[in-house]
């Protein structure tokens, strides 16, 4: 018997991706949850029958027996809806940054706004399965990671855990994303004429995703430099991560560290020494692809980490978390 998964924010890019993934899931049926009117919805052919719709309310969740609610919404909307959905008995997986940073002070520091549900911050589990699978199992509220931190943490944390990276020198993450990472809401920055034939950096030195990398890879702000860039493409993230390694390291040893950490992970793929992925390697999949280049003479190391920002960086990881929360096979409905 299939279970119902409600999607709030189904008109956005991540929400659309979620609905598509849930439609092919063997155990779930998507339900579109209307939060507010949106005149920007795409037209459909006559006699088109998509997923059914219900109100984004606790009453509707109770009445329909919705098992899990995805909030593909801005942080303020997630804070508004998370508690009522939980009280109605649904699990909640939030794709915004509302519940990722642990405390109201952290949230205010990085998001420049007050947190309206600080009690839920104590309960929320950070939803990066490769690092926190045991905590995610059976959780009520999961904070789906940001797209940039997903690629960064999977690449950086093994280096820090093993003491490979010289943190006195620091780690630099040069990150590039397709335009869909900015969301569907129109803006001058993401309009066609601004993006096409162009390449730009943004949120320099104050990107809100930096906090997720610091917290989950055990770094101090002085040890990590991050710059985000906008690529003139639809989707995909490629991060070039620079570090200095301790003496005696080799490309083969670095790859072995990643293999030991992720060898049994269904959605992390490690490349041979000296070989690196590109954006097309992970496009439209829930994989994070990692490759390493290393110069033993100078101790300079470069890790390339690639994901699809709408799948492993958002909707796919949310489904992966749902599978864990509901006790399904982690790979159900994903590729």
C-alpha positions in Angstrom: 0.0 0.0 0.0 1.4 3.4 -1.0 1.7 6.2 1.6 0.9 9.9 0.9 3.7 12.5 0.7 2.6 16.1 0.8 4.7 18.7 -1.1 4.4 22.4 -0.1 6.1 24.6 -2.6 5.5 22.2 -5.5 5.7 25.0 -8.1 9.3 25.8 -7.4 12.2 24.0 -9.0 13.0 21.8 -6.0 9.3 21.2 -5.5 8.8 20.1 -9.1 11.8 17.8 -8.8 10.3 16.3 -5.7 6.9 15.6 -7.3 8.6 13.9 -10.2 10.7 11.7 -8.0 7.7 10.8 -5.8 5.7 9.9 -8.8 8.2 7.1 -9.6 8.7 6.0 -6.0 7.5 2.5 -5.3 6.0 3.2 -1.9 4.8 6.8 -2.0 2.2 9.0 -3.8 2.7 12.8 -4.0 -0.1 15.2 -2.9 0.2 18.8 -3.8 -0.4 21.1 -0.8 -1.7 24.5 -1.6 -0.2 27.2 0.6 -1.0 30.3 -1.3 -2.2 31.3 -4.8 0.5 31.4 -7.5 -0.4 32.9 -10.9 3.0 31.6 -12.2 1.9 28.0 -12.5 2.6 26.3 -15.8 -0.3 25.7 -18.2 -1.3 22.1 -18.7 -3.0 20.3 -21.6 -6.8 19.7 -21.6 -7.8 16.7 -19.6 -4.5 16.6 -17.8 -4.6 14.7 -14.5 -1.8 15.4 -12.2 -1.4 14.6 -8.5 -4.4 15.6 -6.3 -4.3 18.8 -4.3 -5.2 19.6 -0.7 -4.7 22.6 1.6 -1.4 23.0 3.4 -3.1 22.6 6.7 -3.0 20.3 9.7 -6.6 19.5 9.2 -6.0 18.3 5.6 -3.0 16.2 6.8 -5.2 14.6 9.4 -8.1 14.0 7.1 -6.0 12.5 4.3 -3.6 10.6 6.4 -0.5 12.3 5.0 2.6 10.4 6.2 5.3 13.0 5.5 5.3 16.6 4.4 8.1 18.2 2.4 8.5 21.9 2.8 10.1 23.2 -0.4 9.5 26.7 0.8 11.3 29.9 2.0 12.5 29.7 5.7 9.7 31.9 7.0 7.1 29.6 5.5 8.8 26.5 6.8 8.8 28.0 10.3 5.1 28.8 10.0 4.1 25.3 8.8 6.5 22.8 10.4 4.9 22.7 13.9 1.3 22.3 12.7 2.3 19.5 10.4 4.2 17.7 13.2 1.3 18.1 15.6 -0.9 16.6 12.9 1.2 13.5 13.0 3.2 13.9 9.8 7.0 13.7 9.6 8.5 16.9 8.2 11.4 17.3 5.8 12.3 20.9 5.3 14.3 21.9 2.2 14.9 25.5 3.4 17.6 26.7 5.8 15.1 27.2 8.7 16.2 24.3 10.8 19.8 23.6 9.8 21.9 25.7 12.2 21.0 24.3 15.6 20.3 27.5 17.5 18.4 30.7 17.1 21.6 32.7 17.5 23.3 30.8 14.7 20.2 31.4 12.5 20.2 35.2 13.2 24.0 35.4 12.6 23.8 33.9 9.1 20.2 34.6 8.0 20.0 38.1 9.5 16.5 37.4 10.9 14.9 36.1 14.1 13.9 32.5 14.3 10.3 32.0 15.2 10.4 28.4 16.2 13.6 28.0 18.4 12.2 24.9 20.2 12.1 23.0 16.9 15.8 23.7 16.3 16.6 21.4 19.2 14.8 18.6 17.6 15.7 19.0 14.0 18.2 16.5 12.6 20.6 17.6 9.9 19.8 15.4 6.9 23.1 14.4 5.3 22.7 10.6 5.4 26.3 9.8 4.7 27.2 11.5 8.0 24.1 11.2 10.2 22.2 8.2 9.0 21.6 6.7 12.4 20.2 10.0 13.7 17.9 10.4 10.7 16.3 7.0 11.1 12.9 7.6 12.7 13.4 11.4 13.1 10.3 13.6 13.1 11.9 16.7 11.7 14.8 16.6 9.2 16.6 19.7 7.9 17.6 18.9 4.4 21.1 20.3 3.8 21.9 23.2 1.4 23.2 22.2 -2.1 26.6 23.8 -1.7 27.2 22.3 1.8 26.3 18.9 0.6 29.1 18.8 -2.0 31.5 20.6 0.4 31.0 18.5 3.5 31.2 15.2 1.6 34.5 16.3 0.2 36.0 18.1 3.2 34.9 16.1 6.2 37.1 13.0 5.5 40.2 15.2 5.1 39.5 16.8 8.5 38.6 13.6 10.3 41.8 11.9 9.2 44.0 15.0 9.9 45.1 15.2 6.3 44.5 18.8 5.7 46.8 21.5 7.2 44.1 23.7 8.8 46.7 26.3 9.7 46.9 27.1 6.0 43.1 26.6 5.6 40.8 25.2 3.0 39.4 27.1 0.0 36.2 26.1 -1.7 35.5 27.7 -5.1 31.9 26.7 -5.9 29.9 27.1 -9.1 26.1 26.5 -9.5 23.6 26.5 -12.2 20.9 29.1 -12.1 18.1 26.9 -10.8 19.9 27.0 -7.4 18.6 30.5 -7.0 15.0 29.3 -7.1 12.1 30.1 -9.5 11.2 33.6 -8.2 12.2 36.1 -10.9 15.1 38.5 -10.2 17.4 40.7 -12.3 20.4 38.7 -11.2 19.0 35.4 -12.7 17.3 36.8 -15.8 18.4 35.4 -19.1 20.2 38.5 -20.3 22.2 38.8 -17.1 23.2 35.2 -17.0 23.8 34.1 -20.5 27.4 34.5 -21.8 28.3 35.6 -18.3 30.0 34.3 -15.1 29.7 36.0 -11.7 30.6 35.6 -8.0 28.1 36.5 -5.3 27.6 36.6 -1.5 31.4 36.9 -1.2 32.6 36.3 2.4 29.0 36.1 3.8 27.3 33.3 2.1 24.8 31.7 4.5 25.7 28.2 3.5 29.2 28.6 5.0 27.8 27.9 8.5 26.7 24.4 7.5 30.2 23.5 6.3 31.8 24.9 9.5 29.4 23.0 11.7 29.5 19.7 9.9 33.2 19.5 8.9 34.5 20.8 12.3 36.1 23.9 10.9 36.6 27.4 12.3 35.6 30.4 10.2 39.3 31.4 10.0 40.1 28.0 8.4 37.6 28.0 5.6 37.2 30.4 2.6 34.1 30.0 0.3 33.0 31.8 -2.8 29.9 31.0 -4.8 29.6 31.6 -8.5 26.7 31.6 -10.9 27.1 29.5 -14.1 25.1 30.2 -17.2 23.5 26.7 -17.1 20.3 25.3 -15.7 21.5 22.9 -13.1 24.5 21.3 -11.4 27.2 22.2 -8.9 31.0 21.8 -9.2 33.2 22.7 -6.3 37.0 23.0 -6.5 38.4 22.5 -3.1 42.0 23.5 -2.4 44.1 22.3 0.6 47.6 21.6 1.8 48.3 18.0 3.0 50.7 16.8 5.6 54.0 15.2 4.5 54.0 11.7 3.1 50.6 11.9 1.4 49.9 10.7 -2.1 47.0 10.8 -4.5 46.4 7.1 -4.0 46.4 7.6 -0.2 43.8 10.4 -0.5 41.6 8.3 -2.7 41.8 5.4 -0.2 40.6 7.8 2.5 37.5 8.5 0.5 37.0 4.9 -0.5 37.2 3.8 3.1 34.7 6.5 4.1 32.2 6.1 1.2 32.9 2.7 -0.3 29.6 1.3 0.9 27.6 4.5 0.2 25.0 4.1 -2.5 25.2 7.8 -3.6 28.9 8.7 -3.4 31.2 7.8 -6.2 35.0 8.1 -5.9 37.2 8.5 -9.0 40.6 7.0 -9.7 43.6 9.1 -8.6 44.1 12.0 -10.9 40.7 11.6 -12.5 37.9 14.1 -11.7 34.2 14.4 -12.5 32.5 17.2 -14.3 28.9 18.5 -14.0 27.5 16.1 -16.5 28.8 13.2 -14.5 26.2 13.6 -11.8 23.5 15.5 -13.7 19.9 14.3 -12.9 21.2 11.7 -10.4 21.3 11.6 -6.6 25.1 11.0 -6.7 28.0 13.1 -5.3 31.0 12.4 -7.5 34.5 13.1 -6.0 37.9 13.2 -7.6 41.3 14.1 -6.3 44.5 15.6 -7.8 47.6 15.8 -5.7 51.1 17.2 -6.0 53.4 15.3 -3.6 56.3 17.7 -4.0 54.4 20.8 -2.8 51.7 19.1 -0.8 49.0 20.9 -2.8 45.7 18.9 -3.1 42.6 19.6 -5.1 39.3 17.8 -4.7 36.5 18.2 -7.2 33.1 17.5 -5.8 30.1 17.4 -8.1 26.3 17.1 -7.6 23.0 18.0 -9.2 21.8 20.9 -7.1 18.1 19.9 -7.6 18.6 16.2 -6.8 21.4 15.4 -4.3 21.4 19.1 -3.5 17.7 19.2 -2.7 14.8 16.9 -3.8 16.8 13.7 -4.2 18.4 14.0 -0.8 15.0 14.8 0.7 13.6 11.6 -0.7 16.7 9.8 0.6 15.9 11.2 4.0 12.3 10.3 3.7 13.2 6.7 3.0 15.3 6.6 6.1 12.7 8.3 8.3 10.0 5.8 7.1 12.1 2.7 7.2 12.2 2.1 3.4 15.3 1.1 1.4 17.4 4.2 1.2 17.7 3.9 -2.6 13.9 3.6 -3.3 12.8 6.0 -6.1 16.4 7.3 -6.7 19.2 6.7 -9.1 
